[in-house]
Amino acid sequence: MKKKKIIIKTERLILTPLDRSYLDTFDAYSRDEENSKYLLVSKNRTREDSYYYLYMDEKAWLQNPPINLDFAIIFENIHVGSISLHIYDDLKLEIGWIIDRNHQRKGIAYEAAKALIEYMRNLGHNHFIAHTDTRNYPSYHLMEKLGFKRTNISERVYPDERGIKEEYEYELIYN
């Protein structure tokens, strides 16, 4: 039996499950060096790695219950990024995003994150976390704009020559 597809719509965006149909655009923005310099994946990825990542995303959507949900962000009928949610023991949800640098500074990540948080709140979730490299001002500024509070500074271990850096942890809890 096929699971119901989750689609979240806002005034300007559509969030839909990220799958292999988005390979070209996903591969372009996720392997762009400037765009992905703070991602916790190897900088030495290939198109085949992107394909495998999307294949695993499709499988994750079929888990019951799902624990990793990646959404493609569609803006003006163009796939411009993705937003992910990792569910820890059904209590805490970690959110993260990446937007194609050609579409940054348009409020897309904010709108997508706000919509996804609201969707999950309507399902009864009220505890969200996010992590970012301490040098990634746009990301932690967005977290703060969304109402997240910085709760920790720790090590961020990159799997390549970037080595060990510092990262911020942010938390958003609704009562």
Backbone hydrogen bonds in HBPLUS format (Angstrom, degrees):
<---DONOR---> <-ACCEPTOR-->    atom                        ^
c    i                          cat <-CA-CA->   ^        H-A-AA   ^      H-
h    n   atom  resd res      DA  || num        DHA   H-A  angle D-A-AA Bond
n    s   type  num  typ     dist DA aas  dist angle  dist       angle   num
A0008-ILE N   A0015-LEU O   2.90 MM   7  4.97 159.6  1.94 143.6 149.8     1
A0015-LEU N   A0008-ILE O   2.72 MM   7  4.97 164.7  1.74 155.8 160.6     2
A0010-THR N   A0013-LEU O   2.94 MM   3  5.08 166.6  1.96 145.2 145.6     3
A0014-ILE N   A0074-ILE O   3.04 MM  60  5.02 143.9  2.17 136.2 145.0     4
A0074-ILE N   A0014-ILE O   2.83 MM  60  5.02 162.4  1.86 153.9 158.8     5
A0016-THR N   A0072-ALA O   3.13 MM  56  5.34 156.2  2.19 143.6 150.5     6
A0072-ALA N   A0016-THR O   2.64 MM  56  5.34 160.1  1.68 175.1 168.9     7
A0018-LEU N   A0070-ASP O   2.88 MM  52  5.53 171.3  1.89 139.9 137.6     8
A0022-TYR N   A0019-ASP O   3.05 MM   3  5.97 169.1  2.06 127.1 130.6     9
A0023-LEU N   A0020-ARG O   3.14 MM   3  5.10 155.9  2.20 115.2 113.2    10
A0026-PHE N   A0022-TYR O   2.85 MM   4  5.80 167.0  1.87 169.3 173.4    11
A0027-ASP N   A0023-LEU O   2.81 MM   4  5.71 165.4  1.83 150.9 155.8    12
A0028-ALA N   A0024-ASP O   3.10 MM   4  6.20 152.8  2.18 138.6 146.2    13
A0029-TYR N   A0025-THR O   3.08 MM   4  6.34 173.0  2.08 158.8 157.9    14
A0030-SER N   A0026-PHE O   2.87 MM   4  5.77 157.0  1.93 151.8 159.4    15
A0031-ARG N   A0027-ASP O   3.14 MM   4  5.80 138.2  2.32 134.5 141.4    16
A0036-SER N   A0032-ASP O   2.94 MM   4  5.98 146.4  2.05 159.2 167.3    17
A0039-LEU N   A0036-SER O   3.07 MM   3  5.30 168.5  2.08 115.2 118.9    18
A0049-ASP N   A0046-THR O   3.07 MM   3  5.07 122.9  2.41  93.9 108.1    19
A0050-SER N   A0046-THR O   3.14 MM   4  6.59 151.0  2.23 144.8 152.2    20
A0051-TYR N   A0047-ARG O   2.92 MM   4  6.25 156.1  1.97 150.0 156.6    21
A0052-TYR N   A0048-GLU O   2.93 MM   4  6.17 161.7  1.97 148.4 152.9    22
A0053-TYR N   A0049-ASP O   2.90 MM   4  6.11 158.5  1.95 148.3 154.4    23
A0054-LEU N   A0050-SER O   3.01 MM   4  6.27 162.8  2.04 151.8 155.4    24
A0055-TYR N   A0051-TYR O   2.90 MM   4  6.15 152.6  1.97 148.4 156.9    25
A0056-MET N   A0052-TYR O   2.88 MM   4  6.14 159.2  1.92 152.7 157.7    26
A0057-ASP N   A0053-TYR O   2.90 MM   4  6.21 142.7  2.04 141.6 153.1    27
A0058-GLU N   A0054-LEU O   3.00 MM   4  6.32 153.9  2.07 147.0 152.5    28
A0059-LYS N   A0055-TYR O   3.16 MM   4  6.55 154.8  2.23 145.6 152.1    29
A0060-ALA N   A0056-MET O   2.87 MM   4  6.11 150.8  1.96 145.2 153.7    30
A0061-TRP N   A0057-ASP O   3.10 MM   4  6.40 148.5  2.20 150.5 157.2    31
A0062-LEU N   A0059-LYS O   3.01 MM   3  5.31 143.9  2.14 105.0 115.7    32
A0063-GLN N   A0060-ALA O   3.19 MM   3  5.40 156.6  2.25 105.7 112.6    33
A0087-ILE N   A0067-ILE O   2.73 MM  20  4.76 161.6  1.76 140.0 146.3    34
A0069-LEU N   A0085-LEU O   2.80 MM  16  5.09 166.5  1.81 155.1 159.7    35
A0085-LEU N   A0069-LEU O   2.78 MM  16  5.09 141.0  1.93 142.5 155.0    36
A0071-PHE N   A0083-ILE O   2.82 MM  12  5.32 170.9  1.82 157.1 160.2    37
A0083-ILE N   A0071-PHE O   3.00 MM  12  5.32 151.5  2.08 143.4 152.5    38
A0073-ILE N   A0081-GLY O   2.80 MM   8  5.16 162.9  1.83 143.2 139.0    39
A0080-VAL N   A0073-ILE O   2.91 MM   7  5.85 157.7  1.96 166.2 173.5    40
A0075-PHE N   A0078-ILE O   2.83 MM   3  5.25 162.6  1.86 151.7 150.7    41
A0078-ILE N   A0075-PHE O   2.97 MM   3  5.25 149.5  2.07 108.0 117.5    42
A0100-ASP N   A0080-VAL O   2.70 MM  20  5.39 174.5  1.71 158.5 160.5    43
A0082-SER N   A0098-ILE O   2.86 MM  16  5.55 153.7  1.93 155.6 164.5    44
A0098-ILE N   A0082-SER O   2.95 MM  16  5.55 150.3  2.04 161.1 163.2    45
A0084-SER N   A0096-GLY O   2.75 MM  12  5.23 163.9  1.77 149.3 154.8    46
A0096-GLY N   A0084-SER O   3.11 MM  12  5.23 148.5  2.21 136.9 139.2    47
A0086-HIS N   A0094-GLU O   2.80 MM   8  5.00 155.3  1.86 142.4 150.9    48
A0094-GLU N   A0086-HIS O   2.77 MM   8  5.00 163.1  1.79 149.8 153.3    49
A0088-TYR N   A0092-LYS O   2.76 MM   4  5.19 168.9  1.78 178.2 176.6    50
A0091-LEU N   A0088-TYR O   2.90 MM   3  6.12 158.0  1.95 149.5 150.8    51
A0092-LYS N   A0088-TYR O   3.24 MM   4  5.19 160.9  2.28 150.7 152.5    52
A0093-LEU N   A0127-HIS O   2.88 MM  34  6.25 159.0  1.93 149.4 156.2    53
A0129-ILE N   A0093-LEU O   2.80 MM  36  6.14 150.8  1.88 147.6 152.3    54
A0095-ILE N   A0129-ILE O   2.95 MM  34  6.35 158.6  1.99 168.9 169.1    55
A0103-HIS N   A0100-ASP O   2.77 MM   3  5.49 165.2  1.79 127.8 132.8    56
A0111-GLU N   A0107-GLY O   3.02 MM   4  6.11 164.7  2.05 146.4 151.0    57
A0112-ALA N   A0108-ILE O   2.88 MM   4  6.04 162.3  1.91 154.3 159.5    58
A0113-ALA N   A0109-ALA O   2.86 MM   4  5.93 167.8  1.88 152.1 155.8    59
A0114-LYS N   A0110-TYR O   2.89 MM   4  5.97 165.9  1.91 152.3 156.8    60
A0115-ALA N   A0111-GLU O   3.04 MM   4  6.12 156.7  2.10 140.6 147.0    61
A0116-LEU N   A0112-ALA O   2.94 MM   4  6.15 159.3  1.98 150.9 156.7    62
A0117-ILE N   A0113-ALA O   2.88 MM   4  6.00 165.9  1.90 155.1 159.1    63
A0118-GLU N   A0114-LYS O   2.99 MM   4  6.09 161.1  2.02 143.7 149.5    64
A0119-TYR N   A0115-ALA O   2.91 MM   4  6.07 156.2  1.97 144.8 151.6    65
A0120-MET N   A0116-LEU O   2.97 MM   4  6.20 163.5  2.00 150.2 154.0    66
A0121-ARG N   A0117-ILE O   2.82 MM   4  6.04 149.6  1.91 148.9 158.4    67
A0122-ASN N   A0118-GLU O   2.99 MM   4  6.23 150.9  2.08 146.8 153.6    68
A0123-LEU N   A0120-MET O   3.02 MM   3  5.01 140.7  2.17  95.7 107.7    69
A0125-HIS N   A0120-MET O   3.05 MM   5  5.52 162.2  2.08 146.2 141.0    70
A0124-GLY N   A0121-ARG O   2.89 MM   3  5.02 159.3  1.94 108.0 113.2    71
A0174-TYR N   A0126-ASN O   2.82 MM  48  4.96 159.2  1.86 144.7 151.7    72
A0128-PHE N   A0172-LEU O   2.82 MM  44  5.04 169.7  1.83 154.2 157.7    73
A0172-LEU N   A0128-PHE O   2.77 MM  44  5.04 156.8  1.82 151.0 152.0    74
A0130-ALA N   A0170-TYR O   3.01 MM  40  5.13 145.8  2.13 134.4 135.4    75
A0170-TYR N   A0130-ALA O   2.76 MM  40  5.13 161.9  1.79 160.2 162.9    76
A0132-THR N   A0168-TYR O   3.08 MM  36  5.45 149.2  2.18 145.0 151.7    77
A0168-TYR N   A0132-THR O   2.76 MM  36  5.45 156.0  1.82 166.6 168.8    78
A0136-ASN N   A0133-ASP O   2.94 MM   3  5.39 165.3  1.96 118.6 123.5    79
A0134-THR N   A0166-GLU O   3.07 MM  32  5.77 165.5  2.09 133.1 133.0    80
A0139-SER N   A0136-ASN O   3.12 MM   3  5.59 123.1  2.46 109.3 122.5    81
A0140-TYR N   A0136-ASN O   3.17 MM   4  6.57 168.9  2.18 162.2 164.5    82
A0141-HIS N   A0137-TYR O   2.83 MM   4  5.78 153.4  1.90 157.5 165.1    83
A0142-LEU N   A0138-PRO O   3.08 MM   4  6.14 150.1  2.18 134.6 142.0    84
A0143-MET N   A0139-SER O   2.99 MM   4  6.34 154.8  2.06 147.4 154.6    85
A0144-GLU N   A0140-TYR O   3.06 MM   4  6.23 158.3  2.10 142.1 146.9    86
A0145-LYS N   A0141-HIS O   2.92 MM   4  6.20 151.2  2.00 144.3 153.0    87
A0146-LEU N   A0142-LEU O   2.93 MM   4  6.19 143.3  2.07 148.0 157.5    88
A0148-PHE N   A0143-MET O   2.93 MM   5  5.28 149.6  2.03 157.2 147.3    89
A0147-GLY N   A0144-GLU O   2.98 MM   3  5.04 153.7  2.05 102.1 110.5    90
A0149-LYS N   A0171-GLU O   2.83 MM  22  5.35 162.2  1.86 145.0 147.8    91
A0171-GLU N   A0149-LYS O   2.87 MM  22  5.35 149.0  1.96 139.1 148.1    92
A0151-THR N   A0169-GLU O   2.80 MM  18  5.68 169.3  1.81 151.1 154.7    93
A0169-GLU N   A0152-ASN O   2.88 MM  17  5.04 151.7  1.96 144.7 143.6    94
A0154-SER N   A0167-GLU O   2.92 MM  13  5.41 158.2  1.97 150.5 157.7    95
A0167-GLU N   A0154-SER O   2.80 MM  13  5.41 153.1  1.87 150.4 153.7    96
A0156-ARG N   A0165-LYS O   2.77 MM   9  5.10 155.9  1.82 141.6 140.4    97
A0165-LYS N   A0156-ARG O   2.90 MM   9  5.10 164.8  1.92 148.9 153.2    98
A0158-TYR N   A0163-GLY O   2.84 MM   5  5.16 167.8  1.85 157.2 155.1    99
A0163-GLY N   A0160-ASP O   3.14 MM   3  6.11 166.0  2.16 129.6 132.0   100
